[in-house]
Amino acid sequence: MPRLFATLFGLCFTFIVVTAFAQHGEAMLEGRLLAPCCWTQTLDIHESPLATELRTEIHGRLDQGESAEVIEEDLVARYGERIRAIPKGHDPRAAVSFASAGAMLLSAIGLLWLLRRWTRPRMALAAPRTGTRDEYDARLDDELRELDHP
């Protein structure tokens, strides 16, 4: 049981770390910026010479070790605040990763609860004995004796 919990916790933690790391990647940056040639599509999906040039620039700058935030601020300085597809500090995709991690954690807790419930020994469902016998007990005993000794 502890191994299962540790495995599930490890998977949840790995998911959170990978998701947080991916947010600073090239695709996330391109998805946060609009193509300045038409202002209708983000850089990650728009096909134009300018969008291709900006994607190449972003890729090169990230490969050189520059942070995504610095690159974004530089592009905002060149093209204006309008280049941001998502206002600064309001990225709803970050909430998705936290909601997913929370759902995974709740699912793990629910699975552990179910496993514990399924593996726990069952309690007898009979009514507690009061110590007194009634006419039904006597009748049942008589019938059982007749079946044992016909």
Beta strands, then each sheet from edge to edge (+ up, - down):
end
